[in-house]
Amino acid sequence: MSTLSWTRRSFLMAGAAAAAAAHAAPATGRKKIALIATVMFKNSHAMHFVDRLAIGYVWAGEWLPPRTDLVSLYVAQFPETDLARGRSERYHIPIYSSIAEALTLGTGKLAVDGVVLIGEHGQYPENEKGQTLYPRYEFFKEIVKVFEASGRSVPVFNDKHLSTEWSKCTEMVADAKRLSFAFLAGSSLPVTRRLPAVDIPWGTPLSESVAVGYGGIEKYDYHGLETAQCMSERRRDGEVGVKSVLALRGEKMWAHAATRKNTQRLLAAALSRSRTWPVEGYPLEPVSFDWARKVFPDAFAYFIEHRDGFHTTLFMLPVRDFNYAGLNSETGQITSCQMFLPMPGSSSTTADFFNPLIHHIEDMILENRAPYPVERTLLTSGVLIAAVESLYRKGEVIQTPELDVKYTVPKESLYWRE
């Protein structure tokens, strides 16, 4: 065993023992959470989740202490920028040397009431399509093994999309159903603040949705897909699945979009919600489809055809926010808004868009039910897989018979408004 691996394991074991002793106080009856992460550094997802689950967050105009107890951590990687050790010491939460030990608290049997899985960030390989191979599926299966060995299961949250392989995505959802545990997944976009604070009325006869987002392939495009899907799924008769996905870049993308009148209208409406304008370097003229085509010639987009004829388009442009517009097929009215996601380093550095997501996770663990269907994440994971494949194949239409994902959502709007 190398000195490095011995040092890491010694620290984990010593930290686990010391922190476990600190948690040996009489039971409070509160639900216990284990958090499984790839890595923790400044402004990583794991940092934001751990801080909120350990000390609380702003909710309903005041500071809300945690309603559950974060009692264990598993962290896979410890770079020079690591924060996990410091957070473990500060919050008296042990870091265990395996996922199983974090879930069992070293007892050999499941000893927590909920699991939070943060398979985001860290040094992991990319495949030839540019997809980062985060071990979300592999970590999830380790969690499932503990459930099976213990003869019981508890709610699980998975951060962002499920996997880069469709078979693994469906297996994760099937495991949750087979073992009867609440399974919540996805990002902050569907539940963060909206500007203005609007939702698509449940049962609206929508005909098309357009989202405008930013970032790289198989990274922030997932946020853009959720921006559209959390609105589109509220349409009349709910979601019925996706028939095909086409991804195009540059002039081929703009030429294809130019054949779709409603898509052009919706792009302009979504862009009008962006806070990017006006900035130096952009023409000071009305925002329109032709304007966007001129200003963003190298952008890319995903054109998604649903099984009921509904259309979703995600435009990935060099803006700095996520915006939505949807068309009512009966009235012609457009509903548009921005999903507010101020990144650390901007005018808002607290990343408080994680607050509503943490709130829903705690609700799930306390009530043993997911507030919204995991099928949203299953479908958007599949759409992203198909979109990356289409780009890899230079703009080939990808037929998606496997994306026969039907679901409906609650009438209640679950985004954050105060």
N, C-alpha and C positions, 0 to 999 in steps of 0.2 A: 504493500500500500504506500502511495507517495505521501510526502510530508504535507502537500497541499490538501489531498483528500482526507488525510488523518485530521488535519487542523479543522477542516470544514465539519467533519462528522463529530469531532470532539465538541466543537462549539454548539452544534445543533443538539447533541445529547445533553450537554451541561445546561444549555438554555432551556430545553424542554423540562428538565428535572426541576430547575429553580422556579420557572414560571408555573409549572404544575403545582408546586408547593404553595405558591402565592394564591392559586385558585382553589386551594383545599378548604376554603371557608365553607360554612354550612350552605346547603343548596338553597337557592332563592326561588326556585320554581320557574325561572325565566328560561326561555328557549336558548339553546347554545348553537353557535355557528362555527363551522370550520371553513377557512378560506384557503383555496388551492391556487397558486399563481406560478407563472413562468419566471417572473422577475419583478423586482420592485426598485424603482429609482425615482428621482424627482419628476413629478407630474405624470408618472405612469398610471395606468388604470388601477393597478394593484394599490398604489399609494392612496389614491382618492377613495377607493373602497374601504381600505383598512382604517384610514383616519375617520371616516364617517361612521363606520360600524363600531369603532372604539370610543369616540368622544362625542358623536352626534353631528347635527347639521341644522341649518336654518330651515324652518318649516312653519307655514301659517304666520309669518311675521315675528317669530321668536325662535330661540335656540331649543331644539328638540333633542334631549339625550337619547342614546340608543334604547330601543325597546327590546333588544335581544342582547346576548352576551357573545362577543367574538372570543373563543376560547382556544383556538389552535390555528397554526399556519403551516403550510408546506410551500416552500419556494424552491424552484428548480435551479436557478442560476444566481450567482453572486458576483456581479461585475465590480469594478473599482468604485462605481457610483452607487453601490448597493445602499438601500435604506432599510431593508428588512430587519437586519440585526438591531439597528437603532430603534426601530418601531417596536420590535419584540421586547427590548429592554424597557422602553418608556411605558408601554401599555401592559407589561407583564403578561404577554401572550407567547406561549412557547412555539418555537419553530421545530417541527418534527422532521425526521429524516426520510419519511415516506408518506405517501398519500394515505395509505391504510392506517398508519399510526396517528396521523392528524385526525382522521375520522373516528378512531377508536380511543383516542387519548391514551394510547399504550395499553389498553385493557384487553385487546383482542376481539372486542365486540363493538358495534356501532354505538357511540356515546354522545352524538350530537343530534340536533333537531333540524339542521339545515346545512347545505353546502353551497358555497359561492365559488365558482370556477372562473378564473381570470386567465385565459390562455391568450394573452396579448402582450406584445413586446418581447424582447430577448433575442439572442443570437440563434436563429434557426435557418435552415437552408431554404432556398427558393428553387422551384422547378423551372423547366424551360419556358413556361407560360408566365412567369413572374409572380406566381402565388407563393407566399410564405407558408411553410408547412408547420404551423403552430400545432402543438400536440393536444388540441382540445378533445378530440375523439379519444386519444390514448388515455388522457387524464380522466375523462368521463368513464371509460371502461374500468379503470382502477376503482373509481367510486362505486360503480355497479357491483364489482366483485365483493366489496365490503357489505353492500346491501344483501347480496345473495347469501354470503357466509353468515350474516347476522340474522337472517330471516325476517328482516323488516327494512323499510326504506323511509327516507325523509325528503322534503322538497329540495330541488337543485336549481340554481341559476347559472346559466352559461353566458358569458360576456360575448356580444357580437354574434357573427354567424357560426354555424355548427362545424363545418369542415370544408375542405376543398374537393371532397369526393361525395357524390350523391348517395352512394350506398352507405357510407358512414353517417351521413345526415339522417337518413331514414332509420338506421339502426338505433341511433340515439333516441329518437322519438319513440320507436317501438319498445325500447327498453323501459322508458318511462311509463308507457301504457301497460306493459307486461308486469312490471313491479308496482304499479299503481302509486307512483309518486308525482306530485305537482312538479312541472318542468316549465321554467320561464327562461327566455333567452332574448338576445337582441341588444341594442344599444340605447343611448339616451335620447336619440332623435324623436321617437314617437311620444315621449312623455315630458320633454323639456318645455320651457315657455314658448309661446307663439306670438308673433308680432304681425298683425293684430291677433288678439286671443279669439280665434275662430276655429270651428271644426266643420267637417262636412256633416250635415244633419243625417242621422241614421236612416237609411232607406232612400236616399237621394238617387234619382235616375241619372247617374254620371255616365258620360260616354268616353271621357279621356282624362288622363292625369299627366302633368309634366312636372318634373323636378329639376332644379338646377343646383348642382353641387360642385365640389372641387376636390382635388387630390389625385393620387395615383391609382393605377389599376389594382383591383383586389385589396384595396385599403379603404379609403374614404368613399369609394363608390358604393360600398355597402350602406353607408349612412344615407346616401342619396336614394338608394332603393327603398330604404325604410321610410324616408321622408314621403315618398309617393305612396307606398303600400299602406301605411297607417291611415291614410285618407281614403284611398281607393277601396279598401276592404269594407268601408261603411256604405257602399253603394247598394242599390236595390238588389235583393237576393244574395248579397254577400259575395265572397270570393269563390271562384269555381276552378281556378288553376290557370296555367299558362301553356299556350300552344306552341309558340316559337319565340326566339330571341335573335336579334340582329345587332351587331356592334360595328360601327363605322367610325372612321377618323378623317379629319380634314375635309377637303372639298367633296369627297364622296358622301360624307355625313351630311354636309350642308345641302348638297343637291338632292339627297333623299328627303330631308326634312322640308325642302322647298315645295315638294309635291303634296304636302299635307297642310291644308289651310288652318284647321283648328290647332294643330301642333304649333304653328307659327304664332297664333294668337296667345296660346297658353305660355309659350316661351317668353314672350314680351311681358305677360302679366307676372310670371314668376320672377323675371329679372327686375321688374319694377319694385319688388319687395327687398331686393338686395341692398345692403348698406355700403356696397363697394363704390357707388357713384355719389358725387363726381370725384374723380381722383385724377391727378396729373398723368397725362399720357393717353387718356381716353378722349375721343371727340365729344365735345359738349353739344349733343343733339339728342332728340327724343329716342328713348330706348325702343327698339323694334327688332324684328327678325333680321331685316337687312343690315341694321346697325351691328347686331351681334355677329352676323356672318362676316362682316368687314373687320371687326375688332378682334375676333377670336378665330382666325382661319384654321388653326391647328387643333381645335378642340375635338373631343370624341363624344359619342352618345350611344345609348342602348335603346333600341326600339323593341318593345315587348308587346306581343299580341296575346291577349287572354282568350280562354276557351269560349267565352260568351261574346266575343267581338270587341270587348273593351280594349283600349290601348293605353299603355304607359310609355313615356319617353323620359329617360334620364340624360340630361345634357351635363357633361363634365367640363366646366369652364374655369379659367383662372380668376374666379371670384374668391371671396373669403367667408362664405356663409352658405346655408342650405335653404332653398326656397321652393314653394309649391304653388301650383295653380291647377284647378279642376273645372271641367265644363259640365253644366247641367244640360242634358240632352233635350229637355222639354222647354225650359225657359231661355236657354242660351246664356244664362248667367254664369260668370266666372267667379269662383272663390279662390283667393290667394292669400298666402301668409309666408312668414319666415319662421323656421324652427330655430330658436335662438341657441347658438352654440359658441359662445365667446371663448376662444382658446386661451390658455395660459400664455402670458406675455402680451396680450391685448389690453384694452382698457379695463377688462374684468379678468382678474387672475385667479379667482377662487374656484373656477370650474364648477359653479354651483348647479350646472345642468345634471350633475351626478345625483343631486339631492332627491329628485322625484324617483329616479331609478332605485336608489337605496330604499326609499319609502315603500315602493311596491314590493321589493324583495322581502323586507321585514313583514309586510302584510301577508305575503305568501307563506312565510314560515310560521307566523302566528296563527293564520287561519287555515293552513294546509290546503290552499288552493291558489292556482295561478290567476292573476287579475285579467290577463288576456291570453289568447291561445298561442302556444308555441308554434302552431302551423304557420303563423306569419313569418317567423324566423326560418322555418323549414322551407317555405316557398322562396323567400328572398335569397336564402343560401343557394337554392337550386338555380334561380335566375342568374345569380352572380357567376356560378360555375359555367353556365351556358354562355354568358356574355364574354367571359374571359376566353372561352373556347372559340367563339366567333371572331374575336380580335386576333387570336392566334392563327386562325385559318383565313386571315386577310379579308374579313367581311362576309363570310359564308353564313347564311341563315341556318340556325341550329334548331331543328325540330325537337320539341320537348314533351313527348307523350308521357314521360315519367312524372312530370309536374302536374299531375292530376290531384291537386291539393285543394280540397273544398273546406271552407270554414266560415263561420260568422262571428262577429265580435259583439260585446255588450253595447247596449244603446248609450250607456254612460260614457262621457268623454273623460279620458284618464290623463290628459296632459296637465302640466303644472300651471295653475293660475292662482294668483293671490290678490 
